[in-house]
Amino acid sequence: GAVFPTSSSTKINKHVGTRHRAALGLAEETDAICLVVSEETGNISFVQNGEIKRMNSISELRLVIENSYK
């Protein structure tokens, strides 16, 4: 298993789990784009530049990914 740096941001929702905190920490420290799938809900989040955006559909996710490379 890999251990990623978790974010210590105070802006993050207190109900967000370790997986999301690790993705946020990785996106804060690198230029990575992270996709996170909640184990509990199946919700997908897009993480880039220290910001988490919850995706409401696959179409929205596709659009955000495409726009992140422009």
N, CA, C, O and CB atoms as a CASP TS submission, in Angstrom:
PFRMAT TS
TARGET T0000
AUTHOR 0000-0000-0000
METHOD Language model
MODEL 1
PARENT N/A
ATOM      1  N   GLY     1       0.812  -1.176   0.000  1.00  0.00           N
ATOM      2  CA  GLY     1       0.000   0.000   0.000  1.00  0.00           C
ATOM      3  C   GLY     1       0.863   1.249   0.000  1.00  0.00           C
ATOM      4  O   GLY     1       1.938   1.286   0.598  1.00  0.00           O
ATOM      5  N   ALA     2       0.378   2.248  -0.668  1.00  0.00           N
ATOM      6  CA  ALA     2       1.069   3.534  -0.722  1.00  0.00           C
ATOM      7  C   ALA     2       0.475   4.482   0.307  1.00  0.00           C
ATOM      8  O   ALA     2      -0.720   4.436   0.602  1.00  0.00           O
ATOM      9  CB  ALA     2       0.983   4.149  -2.136  1.00  0.00           C
ATOM     10  N   VAL     3       1.315   5.325   0.839  1.00  0.00           N
ATOM     11  CA  VAL     3       0.868   6.340   1.795  1.00  0.00           C
ATOM     12  C   VAL     3       1.076   7.701   1.146  1.00  0.00           C
ATOM     13  O   VAL     3       2.197   8.062   0.788  1.00  0.00           O
ATOM     14  CB  VAL     3       1.645   6.234   3.167  1.00  0.00           C
ATOM     15  N   PHE     4      -0.002   8.449   0.997  1.00  0.00           N
ATOM     16  CA  PHE     4       0.053   9.764   0.380  1.00  0.00           C
ATOM     17  C   PHE     4      -0.082  10.847   1.449  1.00  0.00           C
ATOM     18  O   PHE     4      -0.655  10.607   2.512  1.00  0.00           O
ATOM     19  CB  PHE     4      -1.052   9.912  -0.688  1.00  0.00           C
ATOM     20  N   PRO     5       0.442  12.033   1.168  1.00  0.00           N
ATOM     21  CA  PRO     5       0.329  13.123   2.145  1.00  0.00           C
ATOM     22  C   PRO     5      -1.120  13.574   2.246  1.00  0.00           C
ATOM     23  O   PRO     5      -1.738  13.876   1.225  1.00  0.00           O
ATOM     24  CB  PRO     5       1.241  14.318   1.755  1.00  0.00           C
ATOM     25  N   THR     6      -1.672  13.627   3.446  1.00  0.00           N
ATOM     26  CA  THR     6      -3.041  14.108   3.594  1.00  0.00           C
ATOM     27  C   THR     6      -3.032  15.616   3.787  1.00  0.00           C
ATOM     28  O   THR     6      -2.099  16.181   4.357  1.00  0.00           O
ATOM     29  CB  THR     6      -3.747  13.412   4.779  1.00  0.00           C
ATOM     30  N   SER     7      -4.081  16.249   3.304  1.00  0.00           N
ATOM     31  CA  SER     7      -4.193  17.696   3.401  1.00  0.00           C
ATOM     32  C   SER     7      -4.522  18.107   4.829  1.00  0.00           C
ATOM     33  O   SER     7      -5.265  17.421   5.531  1.00  0.00           O
ATOM     34  CB  SER     7      -5.259  18.220   2.435  1.00  0.00           C
ATOM     35  N   SER     8      -3.968  19.212   5.239  1.00  0.00           N
ATOM     36  CA  SER     8      -4.306  19.767   6.556  1.00  0.00           C
ATOM     37  C   SER     8      -5.133  21.043   6.387  1.00  0.00           C
ATOM     38  O   SER     8      -5.249  21.844   7.314  1.00  0.00           O
ATOM     39  CB  SER     8      -3.017  20.062   7.379  1.00  0.00           C
ATOM     40  N   SER     9      -5.704  21.220   5.201  1.00  0.00           N
ATOM     41  CA  SER     9      -6.506  22.398   4.900  1.00  0.00           C
ATOM     42  C   SER     9      -7.697  22.490   5.848  1.00  0.00           C
ATOM     43  O   SER     9      -8.348  21.488   6.143  1.00  0.00           O
ATOM     44  CB  SER     9      -6.985  22.366   3.443  1.00  0.00           C
ATOM     45  N   THR    10      -7.966  23.678   6.311  1.00  0.00           N
ATOM     46  CA  THR    10      -9.133  23.895   7.173  1.00  0.00           C
ATOM     47  C   THR    10     -10.390  24.135   6.349  1.00  0.00           C
ATOM     48  O   THR    10     -11.490  24.193   6.899  1.00  0.00           O
ATOM     49  CB  THR    10      -8.892  25.078   8.112  1.00  0.00           C
ATOM     50  N   LYS    11     -10.234  24.279   5.018  1.00  0.00           N
ATOM     51  CA  LYS    11     -11.380  24.513   4.139  1.00  0.00           C
ATOM     52  C   LYS    11     -12.116  23.221   3.798  1.00  0.00           C
ATOM     53  O   LYS    11     -13.250  23.266   3.323  1.00  0.00           O
ATOM     54  CB  LYS    11     -10.925  25.197   2.862  1.00  0.00           C
ATOM     55  N   ILE    12     -11.489  22.077   4.032  1.00  0.00           N
ATOM     56  CA  ILE    12     -12.087  20.805   3.648  1.00  0.00           C
ATOM     57  C   ILE    12     -13.191  20.410   4.628  1.00  0.00           C
ATOM     58  O   ILE    12     -13.073  20.622   5.835  1.00  0.00           O
ATOM     59  CB  ILE    12     -11.015  19.707   3.581  1.00  0.00           C
ATOM     60  N   ASN    13     -14.249  19.843   4.095  1.00  0.00           N
ATOM     61  CA  ASN    13     -15.387  19.392   4.895  1.00  0.00           C
ATOM     62  C   ASN    13     -14.932  18.351   5.912  1.00  0.00           C
ATOM     63  O   ASN    13     -14.156  17.456   5.577  1.00  0.00           O
ATOM     64  CB  ASN    13     -16.498  18.812   3.990  1.00  0.00           C
ATOM     65  N   LYS    14     -15.404  18.458   7.136  1.00  0.00           N
ATOM     66  CA  LYS    14     -14.997  17.532   8.202  1.00  0.00           C
ATOM     67  C   LYS    14     -15.482  16.112   7.966  1.00  0.00           C
ATOM     68  O   LYS    14     -14.972  15.172   8.575  1.00  0.00           O
ATOM     69  CB  LYS    14     -15.513  18.018   9.532  1.00  0.00           C
ATOM     70  N   HIS    15     -16.462  15.950   7.088  1.00  0.00           N
ATOM     71  CA  HIS    15     -17.001  14.618   6.807  1.00  0.00           C
ATOM     72  C   HIS    15     -16.257  13.900   5.693  1.00  0.00           C
ATOM     73  O   HIS    15     -16.586  12.761   5.361  1.00  0.00           O
ATOM     74  CB  HIS    15     -18.456  14.721   6.446  1.00  0.00           C
ATOM     75  N   VAL    16     -15.256  14.556   5.112  1.00  0.00           N
ATOM     76  CA  VAL    16     -14.473  13.958   4.024  1.00  0.00           C
ATOM     77  C   VAL    16     -13.476  12.978   4.620  1.00  0.00           C
ATOM     78  O   VAL    16     -12.821  13.269   5.621  1.00  0.00           O
ATOM     79  CB  VAL    16     -13.738  15.052   3.182  1.00  0.00           C
ATOM     80  N   GLY    17     -13.371  11.817   3.993  1.00  0.00           N
ATOM     81  CA  GLY    17     -12.516  10.768   4.520  1.00  0.00           C
ATOM     82  C   GLY    17     -11.065  10.864   4.095  1.00  0.00           C
ATOM     83  O   GLY    17     -10.656  11.800   3.407  1.00  0.00           O
ATOM     84  N   THR    18     -10.298   9.873   4.522  1.00  0.00           N
ATOM     85  CA  THR    18      -8.864   9.830   4.287  1.00  0.00           C
ATOM     86  C   THR    18      -8.522   9.785   2.802  1.00  0.00           C
ATOM     87  O   THR    18      -7.554  10.416   2.377  1.00  0.00           O
ATOM     88  CB  THR    18      -8.265   8.637   4.985  1.00  0.00           C
ATOM     89  N   ARG    19      -9.290   9.060   2.015  1.00  0.00           N
ATOM     90  CA  ARG    19      -9.031   8.950   0.574  1.00  0.00           C
ATOM     91  C   ARG    19      -9.088  10.323  -0.088  1.00  0.00           C
ATOM     92  O   ARG    19      -8.229  10.661  -0.902  1.00  0.00           O
ATOM     93  CB  ARG    19     -10.049   7.996  -0.089  1.00  0.00           C
ATOM     94  N   HIS    20     -10.103  11.113   0.262  1.00  0.00           N
ATOM     95  CA  HIS    20     -10.248  12.456  -0.298  1.00  0.00           C
ATOM     96  C   HIS    20      -9.164  13.397   0.231  1.00  0.00           C
ATOM     97  O   HIS    20      -8.642  14.226  -0.514  1.00  0.00           O
ATOM     98  CB  HIS    20     -11.636  13.020   0.025  1.00  0.00           C
ATOM     99  N   ARG    21      -8.828  13.268   1.507  1.00  0.00           N
ATOM    100  CA  ARG    21      -7.764  14.098   2.083  1.00  0.00           C
ATOM    101  C   ARG    21      -6.414  13.797   1.431  1.00  0.00           C
ATOM    102  O   ARG    21      -5.611  14.704   1.214  1.00  0.00           O
ATOM    103  CB  ARG    21      -7.674  13.874   3.601  1.00  0.00           C
ATOM    104  N   ALA    22      -6.165  12.522   1.119  1.00  0.00           N
ATOM    105  CA  ALA    22      -4.918  12.148   0.450  1.00  0.00           C
ATOM    106  C   ALA    22      -4.889  12.700  -0.978  1.00  0.00           C
ATOM    107  O   ALA    22      -3.853  13.187  -1.431  1.00  0.00           O
ATOM    108  CB  ALA    22      -4.753  10.611   0.434  1.00  0.00           C
ATOM    109  N   ALA    23      -6.011  12.627  -1.684  1.00  0.00           N
ATOM    110  CA  ALA    23      -6.076  13.177  -3.045  1.00  0.00           C
ATOM    111  C   ALA    23      -5.854  14.679  -3.014  1.00  0.00           C
ATOM    112  O   ALA    23      -5.139  15.222  -3.856  1.00  0.00           O
ATOM    113  CB  ALA    23      -7.433  12.852  -3.706  1.00  0.00           C
ATOM    114  N   LEU    24      -6.463  15.349  -2.049  1.00  0.00           N
ATOM    115  CA  LEU    24      -6.283  16.789  -1.926  1.00  0.00           C
ATOM    116  C   LEU    24      -4.831  17.122  -1.596  1.00  0.00           C
ATOM    117  O   LEU    24      -4.261  18.049  -2.171  1.00  0.00           O
ATOM    118  CB  LEU    24      -7.218  17.358  -0.852  1.00  0.00           C
ATOM    119  N   GLY    25      -4.232  16.375  -0.677  1.00  0.00           N
ATOM    120  CA  GLY    25      -2.828  16.591  -0.318  1.00  0.00           C
ATOM    121  C   GLY    25      -1.906  16.395  -1.511  1.00  0.00           C
ATOM    122  O   GLY    25      -0.969  17.169  -1.708  1.00  0.00           O
ATOM    123  N   LEU    26      -2.164  15.376  -2.296  1.00  0.00           N
ATOM    124  CA  LEU    26      -1.366  15.111  -3.499  1.00  0.00           C
ATOM    125  C   LEU    26      -1.519  16.247  -4.510  1.00  0.00           C
ATOM    126  O   LEU    26      -0.539  16.678  -5.117  1.00  0.00           O
ATOM    127  CB  LEU    26      -1.782  13.768  -4.140  1.00  0.00           C
ATOM    128  N   ALA    27      -2.746  16.727  -4.688  1.00  0.00           N
ATOM    129  CA  ALA    27      -3.000  17.814  -5.637  1.00  0.00           C
ATOM    130  C   ALA    27      -2.465  19.150  -5.134  1.00  0.00           C
ATOM    131  O   ALA    27      -2.192  20.045  -5.935  1.00  0.00           O
ATOM    132  CB  ALA    27      -4.491  17.930  -5.910  1.00  0.00           C
ATOM    133  N   GLU    28      -2.312  19.297  -3.825  1.00  0.00           N
ATOM    134  CA  GLU    28      -1.718  20.516  -3.272  1.00  0.00           C
ATOM    135  C   GLU    28      -0.211  20.550  -3.482  1.00  0.00           C
ATOM    136  O   GLU    28       0.370  21.614  -3.696  1.00  0.00           O
ATOM    137  CB  GLU    28      -2.037  20.632  -1.783  1.00  0.00           C
ATOM    138  N   GLU    29       0.416  19.389  -3.421  1.00  0.00           N
ATOM    139  CA  GLU    29       1.881  19.308  -3.469  1.00  0.00           C
ATOM    140  C   GLU    29       2.449  19.030  -4.857  1.00  0.00           C
ATOM    141  O   GLU    29       3.654  19.167  -5.069  1.00  0.00           O
ATOM    142  CB  GLU    29       2.349  18.243  -2.536  1.00  0.00           C
ATOM    143  N   THR    30       1.591  18.640  -5.809  1.00  0.00           N
ATOM    144  CA  THR    30       2.061  18.317  -7.158  1.00  0.00           C
ATOM    145  C   THR    30       1.119  18.935  -8.189  1.00  0.00           C
ATOM    146  O   THR    30       0.155  19.615  -7.838  1.00  0.00           O
ATOM    147  CB  THR    30       2.157  16.777  -7.358  1.00  0.00           C
ATOM    148  N   ASP    31       1.409  18.690  -9.452  1.00  0.00           N
ATOM    149  CA  ASP    31       0.509  19.154 -10.506  1.00  0.00           C
ATOM    150  C   ASP    31      -0.436  18.041 -10.950  1.00  0.00           C
ATOM    151  O   ASP    31      -0.989  18.091 -12.049  1.00  0.00           O
ATOM    152  CB  ASP    31       1.313  19.673 -11.704  1.00  0.00           C
ATOM    153  N   ALA    32      -0.617  17.040 -10.096  1.00  0.00           N
ATOM    154  CA  ALA    32      -1.455  15.892 -10.424  1.00  0.00           C
ATOM    155  C   ALA    32      -2.934  16.246 -10.446  1.00  0.00           C
ATOM    156  O   ALA    32      -3.388  17.152  -9.747  1.00  0.00           O
ATOM    157  CB  ALA    32      -1.213  14.776  -9.437  1.00  0.00           C
ATOM    158  N   ILE    33      -3.661  15.516 -11.254  1.00  0.00           N
ATOM    159  CA  ILE    33      -5.115  15.520 -11.237  1.00  0.00           C
ATOM    160  C   ILE    33      -5.510  14.198 -10.584  1.00  0.00           C
ATOM    161  O   ILE    33      -5.027  13.138 -10.982  1.00  0.00           O
ATOM    162  CB  ILE    33      -5.743  15.687 -12.701  1.00  0.00           C
ATOM    163  N   CYS    34      -6.376  14.257  -9.598  1.00  0.00           N
ATOM    164  CA  CYS    34      -6.792  13.050  -8.889  1.00  0.00           C
ATOM    165  C   CYS    34      -8.290  12.836  -9.061  1.00  0.00           C
ATOM    166  O   CYS    34      -9.074  13.782  -8.980  1.00  0.00           O
ATOM    167  CB  CYS    34      -6.428  13.139  -7.392  1.00  0.00           C
ATOM    168  N   LEU    35      -8.672  11.619  -9.293  1.00  0.00           N
ATOM    169  CA  LEU    35     -10.076  11.225  -9.314  1.00  0.00           C
ATOM    170  C   LEU    35     -10.297  10.331  -8.115  1.00  0.00           C
ATOM    171  O   LEU    35      -9.555   9.373  -7.900  1.00  0.00           O
ATOM    172  CB  LEU    35     -10.467  10.501 -10.654  1.00  0.00           C
ATOM    173  N   VAL    36     -11.318  10.642  -7.332  1.00  0.00           N
ATOM    174  CA  VAL    36     -11.589   9.894  -6.111  1.00  0.00           C
ATOM    175  C   VAL    36     -13.006   9.349  -6.180  1.00  0.00           C
ATOM    176  O   VAL    36     -13.946  10.076  -6.501  1.00  0.00           O
ATOM    177  CB  VAL    36     -11.393  10.782  -4.849  1.00  0.00           C
ATOM    178  N   VAL    37     -13.153   8.072  -5.878  1.00  0.00           N
ATOM    179  CA  VAL    37     -14.473   7.456  -5.826  1.00  0.00           C
ATOM    180  C   VAL    37     -14.750   7.087  -4.375  1.00  0.00           C
ATOM    181  O   VAL    37     -13.988   6.349  -3.751  1.00  0.00           O
ATOM    182  CB  VAL    37     -14.564   6.198  -6.765  1.00  0.00           C
ATOM    183  N   SER    38     -15.849   7.612  -3.850  1.00  0.00           N
ATOM    184  CA  SER    38     -16.232   7.317  -2.476  1.00  0.00           C
ATOM    185  C   SER    38     -16.631   5.854  -2.359  1.00  0.00           C
ATOM    186  O   SER    38     -17.461   5.361  -3.123  1.00  0.00           O
ATOM    187  CB  SER    38     -17.385   8.235  -2.018  1.00  0.00           C
ATOM    188  N   GLU    39     -16.042   5.182  -1.412  1.00  0.00           N
ATOM    189  CA  GLU    39     -16.373   3.781  -1.181  1.00  0.00           C
ATOM    190  C   GLU    39     -17.800   3.647  -0.650  1.00  0.00           C
ATOM    191  O   GLU    39     -18.485   2.666  -0.936  1.00  0.00           O
ATOM    192  CB  GLU    39     -15.374   3.147  -0.197  1.00  0.00           C
ATOM    193  N   GLU    40     -18.238   4.629   0.118  1.00  0.00           N
ATOM    194  CA  GLU    40     -19.568   4.577   0.736  1.00  0.00           C
ATOM    195  C   GLU    40     -20.695   4.940  -0.228  1.00  0.00           C
ATOM    196  O   GLU    40     -21.730   4.275  -0.253  1.00  0.00           O
ATOM    197  CB  GLU    40     -19.611   5.505   1.925  1.00  0.00           C
ATOM    198  N   THR    41     -20.496   5.996  -1.023  1.00  0.00           N
ATOM    199  CA  THR    41     -21.587   6.517  -1.857  1.00  0.00           C
ATOM    200  C   THR    41     -21.407   6.261  -3.347  1.00  0.00           C
ATOM    201  O   THR    41     -22.381   6.292  -4.099  1.00  0.00           O
ATOM    202  CB  THR    41     -21.727   7.984  -1.634  1.00  0.00           C
ATOM    203  N   GLY    42     -20.181   6.010  -3.782  1.00  0.00           N
ATOM    204  CA  GLY    42     -19.896   5.854  -5.198  1.00  0.00           C
ATOM    205  C   GLY    42     -19.739   7.184  -5.911  1.00  0.00           C
ATOM    206  O   GLY    42     -19.517   7.212  -7.121  1.00  0.00           O
ATOM    207  N   ASN    43     -19.852   8.305  -5.171  1.00  0.00           N
ATOM    208  CA  ASN    43     -19.677   9.625  -5.765  1.00  0.00           C
ATOM    209  C   ASN    43     -18.251   9.808  -6.246  1.00  0.00           C
ATOM    210  O   ASN    43     -17.308   9.320  -5.623  1.00  0.00           O
ATOM    211  CB  ASN    43     -20.041  10.720  -4.763  1.00  0.00           C
ATOM    212  N   ILE    44     -18.096  10.517  -7.365  1.00  0.00           N
ATOM    213  CA  ILE    44     -16.784  10.774  -7.952  1.00  0.00           C
ATOM    214  C   ILE    44     -16.422  12.233  -7.725  1.00  0.00           C
ATOM    215  O   ILE    44     -17.240  13.128  -7.936  1.00  0.00           O
ATOM    216  CB  ILE    44     -16.766  10.428  -9.470  1.00  0.00           C
ATOM    217  N   SER    45     -15.192  12.462  -7.294  1.00  0.00           N
ATOM    218  CA  SER    45     -14.687  13.820  -7.106  1.00  0.00           C
ATOM    219  C   SER    45     -13.451  14.018  -7.968  1.00  0.00           C
ATOM    220  O   SER    45     -12.644  13.105  -8.147  1.00  0.00           O
ATOM    221  CB  SER    45     -14.364  14.097  -5.613  1.00  0.00           C
ATOM    222  N   PHE    46     -13.321  15.226  -8.498  1.00  0.00           N
ATOM    223  CA  PHE    46     -12.182  15.635  -9.305  1.00  0.00           C
ATOM    224  C   PHE    46     -11.365  16.582  -8.438  1.00  0.00           C
ATOM    225  O   PHE    46     -11.900  17.550  -7.898  1.00  0.00           O
ATOM    226  CB  PHE    46     -12.629  16.315 -10.664  1.00  0.00           C
ATOM    227  N   VAL    47     -10.069  16.308  -8.303  1.00  0.00           N
ATOM    228  CA  VAL    47      -9.214  17.116  -7.440  1.00  0.00           C
ATOM    229  C   VAL    47      -8.039  17.650  -8.257  1.00  0.00           C
ATOM    230  O   VAL    47      -7.313  16.888  -8.896  1.00  0.00           O
ATOM    231  CB  VAL    47      -8.711  16.289  -6.220  1.00  0.00           C
ATOM    232  N   GLN    48      -7.866  18.974  -8.224  1.00  0.00           N
ATOM    233  CA  GLN    48      -6.765  19.617  -8.941  1.00  0.00           C
ATOM    234  C   GLN    48      -6.447  20.938  -8.258  1.00  0.00           C
ATOM    235  O   GLN    48      -7.346  21.649  -7.810  1.00  0.00           O
ATOM    236  CB  GLN    48      -7.120  19.839 -10.445  1.00  0.00           C
ATOM    237  N   ASN    49      -5.168  21.258  -8.184  1.00  0.00           N
ATOM    238  CA  ASN    49      -4.715  22.525  -7.599  1.00  0.00           C
ATOM    239  C   ASN    49      -5.289  22.779  -6.206  1.00  0.00           C
ATOM    240  O   ASN    49      -5.618  23.913  -5.859  1.00  0.00           O
ATOM    241  CB  ASN    49      -5.088  23.670  -8.510  1.00  0.00           C
ATOM    242  N   GLY    50      -5.403  21.734  -5.429  1.00  0.00           N
ATOM    243  CA  GLY    50      -5.870  21.885  -4.057  1.00  0.00           C
ATOM    244  C   GLY    50      -7.352  22.120  -3.901  1.00  0.00           C
ATOM    245  O   GLY    50      -7.792  22.588  -2.851  1.00  0.00           O
ATOM    246  N   GLU    51      -8.142  21.805  -4.929  1.00  0.00           N
ATOM    247  CA  GLU    51      -9.583  21.974  -4.854  1.00  0.00           C
ATOM    248  C   GLU    51     -10.297  20.689  -5.234  1.00  0.00           C
ATOM    249  O   GLU    51      -9.916  20.003  -6.182  1.00  0.00           O
ATOM    250  CB  GLU    51     -10.035  23.117  -5.755  1.00  0.00           C
ATOM    251  N   ILE    52     -11.351  20.374  -4.469  1.00  0.00           N
ATOM    252  CA  ILE    52     -12.168  19.193  -4.743  1.00  0.00           C
ATOM    253  C   ILE    52     -13.486  19.647  -5.363  1.00  0.00           C
ATOM    254  O   ILE    52     -14.144  20.563  -4.869  1.00  0.00           O
ATOM    255  CB  ILE    52     -12.419  18.363  -3.439  1.00  0.00           C
ATOM    256  N   LYS    53     -13.857  18.976  -6.468  1.00  0.00           N
ATOM    257  CA  LYS    53     -15.137  19.257  -7.115  1.00  0.00           C
ATOM    258  C   LYS    53     -15.888  17.943  -7.240  1.00  0.00           C
ATOM    259  O   LYS    53     -15.408  17.014  -7.889  1.00  0.00           O
ATOM    260  CB  LYS    53     -14.942  19.936  -8.519  1.00  0.00           C
ATOM    261  N   ARG    54     -17.052  17.857  -6.629  1.00  0.00           N
ATOM    262  CA  ARG    54     -17.864  16.654  -6.748  1.00  0.00           C
ATOM    263  C   ARG    54     -18.564  16.655  -8.102  1.00  0.00           C
ATOM    264  O   ARG    54     -19.181  17.646  -8.491  1.00  0.00           O
ATOM    265  CB  ARG    54     -18.895  16.563  -5.593  1.00  0.00           C
ATOM    266  N   MET    55     -18.463  15.551  -8.804  1.00  0.00           N
ATOM    267  CA  MET    55     -19.050  15.423 -10.131  1.00  0.00           C
ATOM    268  C   MET    55     -20.469  14.862 -10.008  1.00  0.00           C
ATOM    269  O   MET    55     -20.721  13.939  -9.234  1.00  0.00           O
ATOM    270  CB  MET    55     -18.174  14.514 -11.037  1.00  0.00           C
ATOM    271  N   ASN    56     -21.378  15.431 -10.777  1.00  0.00           N
ATOM    272  CA  ASN    56     -22.773  14.997 -10.733  1.00  0.00           C
ATOM    273  C   ASN    56     -23.116  14.000 -11.828  1.00  0.00           C
ATOM    274  O   ASN    56     -24.172  13.367 -11.795  1.00  0.00           O
ATOM    275  CB  ASN    56     -23.682  16.190 -10.839  1.00  0.00           C
ATOM    276  N   SER    57     -22.211  13.862 -12.810  1.00  0.00           N
ATOM    277  CA  SER    57     -22.457  12.914 -13.899  1.00  0.00           C
ATOM    278  C   SER    57     -21.133  12.592 -14.593  1.00  0.00           C
ATOM    279  O   SER    57     -20.133  13.290 -14.422  1.00  0.00           O
ATOM    280  CB  SER    57     -23.492  13.489 -14.920  1.00  0.00           C
ATOM    281  N   ILE    58     -21.154  11.539 -15.363  1.00  0.00           N
ATOM    282  CA  ILE    58     -19.982  11.172 -16.152  1.00  0.00           C
ATOM    283  C   ILE    58     -19.705  12.247 -17.201  1.00  0.00           C
ATOM    284  O   ILE    58     -18.548  12.539 -17.505  1.00  0.00           O
ATOM    285  CB  ILE    58     -20.185   9.793 -16.825  1.00  0.00           C
ATOM    286  N   SER    59     -20.765  12.833 -17.753  1.00  0.00           N
ATOM    287  CA  SER    59     -20.593  13.906 -18.741  1.00  0.00           C
ATOM    288  C   SER    59     -19.875  15.099 -18.129  1.00  0.00           C
ATOM    289  O   SER    59     -19.000  15.692 -18.759  1.00  0.00           O
ATOM    290  CB  SER    59     -21.952  14.345 -19.304  1.00  0.00           C
ATOM    291  N   GLU    60     -20.244  15.453 -16.901  1.00  0.00           N
ATOM    292  CA  GLU    60     -19.571  16.565 -16.217  1.00  0.00           C
ATOM    293  C   GLU    60     -18.110  16.225 -15.962  1.00  0.00           C
ATOM    294  O   GLU    60     -17.237  17.073 -16.148  1.00  0.00           O
ATOM    295  CB  GLU    60     -20.280  16.898 -14.885  1.00  0.00           C
ATOM    296  N   LEU    61     -17.834  15.003 -15.542  1.00  0.00           N
ATOM    297  CA  LEU    61     -16.462  14.572 -15.302  1.00  0.00           C
ATOM    298  C   LEU    61     -15.649  14.649 -16.593  1.00  0.00           C
ATOM    299  O   LEU    61     -14.527  15.155 -16.586  1.00  0.00           O
ATOM    300  CB  LEU    61     -16.436  13.141 -14.733  1.00  0.00           C
ATOM    301  N   ARG    62     -16.194  14.160 -17.678  1.00  0.00           N
ATOM    302  CA  ARG    62     -15.504  14.193 -18.971  1.00  0.00           C
ATOM    303  C   ARG    62     -15.169  15.632 -19.361  1.00  0.00           C
ATOM    304  O   ARG    62     -14.056  15.911 -19.808  1.00  0.00           O
ATOM    305  CB  ARG    62     -16.369  13.529 -20.066  1.00  0.00           C
ATOM    306  N   LEU    63     -16.122  16.540 -19.194  1.00  0.00           N
ATOM    307  CA  LEU    63     -15.922  17.939 -19.534  1.00  0.00           C
ATOM    308  C   LEU    63     -14.830  18.583 -18.672  1.00  0.00           C
ATOM    309  O   LEU    63     -13.992  19.327 -19.181  1.00  0.00           O
ATOM    310  CB  LEU    63     -17.229  18.702 -19.378  1.00  0.00           C
ATOM    311  N   VAL    64     -14.843  18.295 -17.372  1.00  0.00           N
ATOM    312  CA  VAL    64     -13.835  18.859 -16.463  1.00  0.00           C
ATOM    313  C   VAL    64     -12.442  18.334 -16.814  1.00  0.00           C
ATOM    314  O   VAL    64     -11.468  19.086 -16.792  1.00  0.00           O
ATOM    315  CB  VAL    64     -14.179  18.519 -14.991  1.00  0.00           C
ATOM    316  N   ILE    65     -12.353  17.056 -17.134  1.00  0.00           N
ATOM    317  CA  ILE    65     -11.052  16.479 -17.517  1.00  0.00           C
ATOM    318  C   ILE    65     -10.558  17.112 -18.819  1.00  0.00           C
ATOM    319  O   ILE    65      -9.395  17.504 -18.918  1.00  0.00           O
ATOM    320  CB  ILE    65     -11.160  14.933 -17.676  1.00  0.00           C
ATOM    321  N   GLU    66     -11.433  17.210 -19.809  1.00  0.00           N
ATOM    322  CA  GLU    66     -11.042  17.816 -21.081  1.00  0.00           C
ATOM    323  C   GLU    66     -10.597  19.261 -20.896  1.00  0.00           C
ATOM    324  O   GLU    66      -9.604  19.682 -21.490  1.00  0.00           O
ATOM    325  CB  GLU    66     -12.197  17.750 -22.077  1.00  0.00           C
ATOM    326  N   ASN    67     -11.315  20.022 -20.084  1.00  0.00           N
ATOM    327  CA  ASN    67     -10.974  21.432 -19.856  1.00  0.00           C
ATOM    328  C   ASN    67      -9.708  21.610 -19.031  1.00  0.00           C
ATOM    329  O   ASN    67      -9.071  22.661 -19.106  1.00  0.00           O
ATOM    330  CB  ASN    67     -12.120  22.133 -19.167  1.00  0.00           C
ATOM    331  N   SER    68      -9.335  20.619 -18.257  1.00  0.00           N
ATOM    332  CA  SER    68      -8.139  20.737 -17.433  1.00  0.00           C
ATOM    333  C   SER    68      -6.855  20.669 -18.265  1.00  0.00           C
ATOM    334  O   SER    68      -5.781  21.032 -17.786  1.00  0.00           O
ATOM    335  CB  SER    68      -8.130  19.645 -16.378  1.00  0.00           C
ATOM    336  N   TYR    69      -6.968  20.210 -19.491  1.00  0.00           N
ATOM    337  CA  TYR    69      -5.800  20.111 -20.372  1.00  0.00           C
ATOM    338  C   TYR    69      -5.707  21.253 -21.376  1.00  0.00           C
ATOM    339  O   TYR    69      -4.847  21.229 -22.256  1.00  0.00           O
ATOM    340  CB  TYR    69      -5.831  18.801 -21.112  1.00  0.00           C
ATOM    341  N   LYS    70      -6.564  22.236 -21.261  1.00  0.00           N
ATOM    342  CA  LYS    70      -6.538  23.362 -22.195  1.00  0.00           C
ATOM    343  C   LYS    70      -5.681  24.476 -21.665  1.00  0.00           C
ATOM    344  O   LYS    70      -5.539  25.510 -22.318  1.00  0.00           O
ATOM    345  CB  LYS    70      -7.941  23.874 -22.466  1.00  0.00           C
TER
END
